[in-house]
Amino acid sequence: MSCEKRDVLAEQGTKTGKDYPYITLSSIPDSRPADTVYISTRFWAINDDIERLDVFQDGFKVRDLDLQWEWTVNLDSTVETRTLAYTVSSDSVFYPETPLFEIQNTGVALDTFYRTSDNAYVFIKPWVIPDNYAIADLDGEEVVDSLSSEDMTSAVDYLISQVDRSDVLQWLPNADSSYFVLDNSGEFTGEISVEGKTKLKTDLDKTALKAFLTSASYVEESEIKLRAAVENQAAIVVEDESTFDILN
């Protein structure tokens, strides 16, 4: 993702018999949550035919979670290496568009924004980037430590669905027979019992997951879009927008 700026000059009223307003929204450099940035927009209309100015923001956050495990199991006279990977990619969180600033052209509301040197209105306001856009970039055991309860439950459920008795005994050497399914002869089938799966959901805590972890990463990316819209008294709206990335 990178900063984008849309050229709106080509969108300003072709020969339609109407006078369109004009607006540009300045780009903002990539920033961090809690940073104060300055939203700057320049706008005008023929005969000052402006009804209102609105500035909005929306954004999103995407994440990539990857957990890799490895352990060995003893199978009679052989030793086998087992590997498992749990990944969650591009699980997006969308922040809906919300208004930041609104100016109605009543009385002298616009007068303070007029710049003679620009022959236009220039609106500049500070805005603090919300904390909900904060992103993480973690690796190793700190990824496991930071797992939400939802991610933890999903990861453990995935592990349980992929393993058998020999795996469980490597993690939990003292696991008793209630963890496993027996056949009609009283021999272990290798499958994990319903009771065993329930117990494993408690046994496989964060300490257990880290015990056979080989690698882990948790990376988030976040982007904010700003949109400025100017409307004239004929209800014609012209917009410009700018996007920027959130830094860690």
C-alpha positions in Angstrom: 0.0 0.0 0.0 1.2 3.5 -0.7 0.0 7.1 -0.6 -2.4 7.9 -3.5 -3.7 11.3 -4.7 -6.5 11.5 -7.2 -6.4 14.2 -9.9 -9.8 15.7 -10.0 -9.1 18.4 -12.6 -10.5 16.2 -15.4 -13.7 15.9 -13.4 -14.5 19.6 -13.2 -17.6 20.2 -15.3 -17.3 19.6 -19.0 -19.6 21.6 -21.2 -22.9 20.9 -19.4 -24.1 24.4 -18.8 -23.5 24.1 -15.1 -20.7 25.7 -13.0 -19.1 22.9 -11.0 -17.2 23.7 -7.8 -13.6 22.7 -7.5 -11.7 20.9 -4.7 -8.4 19.3 -4.0 -7.3 17.3 -0.9 -3.7 17.3 0.0 -1.8 14.0 0.6 -0.8 12.9 4.1 2.4 11.0 4.7 2.3 7.6 6.2 1.8 8.1 10.0 1.3 6.3 13.3 -1.7 6.1 15.6 -1.8 9.1 18.0 0.1 11.2 15.5 -1.4 14.6 14.7 -1.8 15.1 11.0 -3.1 18.1 9.1 -6.0 17.7 6.7 -5.7 20.4 4.1 -8.3 21.0 1.3 -8.5 23.8 -1.2 -11.9 24.6 -2.8 -13.7 27.3 -4.7 -16.7 27.9 -7.0 -17.8 30.6 -9.4 -19.4 33.5 -7.6 -18.7 31.7 -4.3 -21.5 29.3 -5.0 -20.7 27.0 -2.2 -23.3 25.3 0.1 -21.1 23.2 2.3 -17.8 21.3 2.8 -17.5 17.9 4.4 -14.5 15.8 5.3 -14.8 12.0 6.0 -12.5 9.2 6.9 -12.7 5.4 6.7 -10.1 2.6 6.7 -9.3 -1.0 7.1 -6.9 -3.4 8.8 -5.7 -6.7 7.4 -3.6 -9.3 9.2 -1.6 -12.4 8.5 -1.1 -15.0 11.3 1.2 -18.0 10.9 2.1 -20.6 13.5 4.4 -23.5 12.8 5.0 -26.5 15.0 7.3 -29.5 14.9 7.7 -32.5 17.2 8.8 -36.1 17.0 6.8 -39.3 17.8 8.0 -42.7 18.7 6.4 -45.4 16.5 7.6 -48.8 17.6 11.3 -48.8 16.5 11.1 -45.6 14.4 11.0 -41.9 15.2 8.9 -39.7 13.0 8.9 -35.9 12.7 5.5 -34.3 12.6 4.9 -30.7 11.4 1.7 -28.6 11.4 1.0 -25.0 10.3 -1.9 -22.8 11.3 -2.5 -19.7 9.1 -5.1 -17.0 9.0 -4.6 -14.6 6.1 -6.2 -11.3 5.2 -8.8 -11.3 7.9 -10.0 -7.8 7.4 -11.4 -5.3 9.8 -13.3 -2.4 8.1 -13.8 0.9 9.8 -16.9 2.6 8.3 -16.8 6.1 6.9 -17.3 8.7 9.6 -17.5 12.5 9.3 -14.6 14.5 10.6 -15.4 18.1 9.7 -18.5 19.9 8.4 -18.8 23.5 7.3 -22.1 25.0 6.3 -21.9 28.2 4.3 -24.1 30.3 6.6 -23.3 33.9 7.6 -19.5 34.3 7.6 -18.7 30.6 8.2 -16.4 30.5 5.1 -14.8 33.9 5.5 -12.0 32.7 7.8 -10.9 30.1 5.3 -10.5 32.5 2.3 -7.0 33.2 1.1 -6.5 36.1 -1.3 -3.2 34.7 -2.5 -4.8 31.5 -3.6 -8.1 33.1 -4.7 -9.7 30.1 -3.0 -10.8 28.8 0.4 -8.2 26.8 2.2 -9.4 24.5 5.0 -6.6 23.2 7.3 -7.4 21.3 10.5 -5.4 19.0 12.7 -6.6 15.4 13.3 -5.3 12.8 15.7 -5.1 9.3 14.1 -7.3 7.0 16.3 -5.6 4.2 18.3 -7.8 1.5 16.7 -5.6 1.8 13.6 -2.5 0.5 15.6 -0.8 -2.4 13.9 1.3 -5.2 15.1 4.4 -6.9 13.7 5.4 -9.8 16.0 7.3 -13.0 15.7 8.3 -16.0 17.7 6.7 -16.7 21.1 5.4 -13.2 21.4 2.9 -14.1 18.7 1.5 -16.9 20.9 1.4 -14.6 24.0 -0.6 -12.0 22.0 -3.2 -14.4 20.6 -6.8 -13.3 21.2 -9.1 -15.9 22.9 -10.8 -16.4 19.5 -7.5 -17.1 17.7 -6.3 -19.3 20.5 -9.5 -21.4 20.4 -9.2 -21.7 16.6 -5.6 -22.7 16.7 -6.2 -25.3 19.4 -9.3 -26.7 17.6 -7.2 -27.0 14.4 -4.4 -28.9 16.3 -6.8 -31.3 17.9 -8.4 -32.1 14.5 -5.0 -33.0 13.0 -3.4 -35.3 15.6 -3.7 -38.8 17.0 -2.8 -40.6 20.2 1.0 -40.8 19.4 1.1 -37.0 19.1 -0.8 -36.3 22.2 1.5 -38.6 24.2 4.5 -36.6 23.1 2.8 -33.4 24.4 1.3 -35.0 27.4 3.2 -38.1 28.5 0.8 -38.6 31.4 -2.4 -38.5 29.4 -4.6 -41.4 30.6 -6.8 -43.7 28.7 -9.8 -41.4 28.9 -8.1 -39.2 26.2 -8.3 -42.0 23.6 -10.7 -44.3 21.8 -10.7 -48.1 22.5 -11.9 -50.8 20.2 -14.0 -53.8 21.2 -10.9 -55.6 22.3 -9.8 -52.8 24.6 -7.0 -51.8 22.3 -6.3 -48.1 21.4 -7.4 -47.2 17.9 -5.2 -44.1 17.8 -8.1 -41.7 17.7 -8.8 -39.1 20.4 -12.0 -39.5 22.3 -14.7 -36.8 22.7 -13.6 -36.5 26.4 -10.0 -36.3 25.3 -10.7 -33.5 22.9 -12.5 -31.6 25.6 -9.5 -32.0 28.0 -7.0 -31.0 25.3 -8.8 -27.7 24.9 -7.7 -26.9 28.4 -4.3 -28.7 28.3 -3.2 -26.9 25.2 -2.7 -23.5 26.7 -0.2 -20.9 25.5 2.7 -22.5 27.3 2.0 -25.8 25.7 1.7 -24.2 22.2 5.1 -22.6 22.7 6.7 -25.9 23.8 6.9 -27.2 20.2 6.7 -23.9 18.3 9.3 -23.6 15.5 8.2 -20.2 14.0 5.4 -17.7 14.3 4.6 -14.4 12.8 1.7 -11.9 13.1 1.7 -9.0 10.7 -0.9 -6.3 10.3 -1.3 -3.6 7.7 -3.7 -0.7 7.9 -4.8 2.1 5.6 -6.9 5.3 6.1 -8.8 7.0 3.3 -9.8 10.7 3.6 -12.6 12.1 1.4 -13.4 15.8 1.0 -16.7 16.9 -0.7 -17.8 20.4 -1.7 -21.4 21.0 -2.7 -22.8 24.1 -4.4 -26.2 25.6 -4.1 -27.4 23.5 -7.1 -26.6 20.4 -5.1 -23.7 19.5 -7.4 -21.0 17.7 -5.4 -17.4 17.3 -6.3 -15.0 15.1 -4.3 -11.4 14.4 -3.9 -9.7 11.7 -1.8 -6.3 10.7 -0.4 -5.1 7.5 1.3 -2.1 6.8 3.5 -0.6 3.8 5.3 -0.3 3.3 9.1 3.2 2.7 10.4 4.1 0.4 13.2 
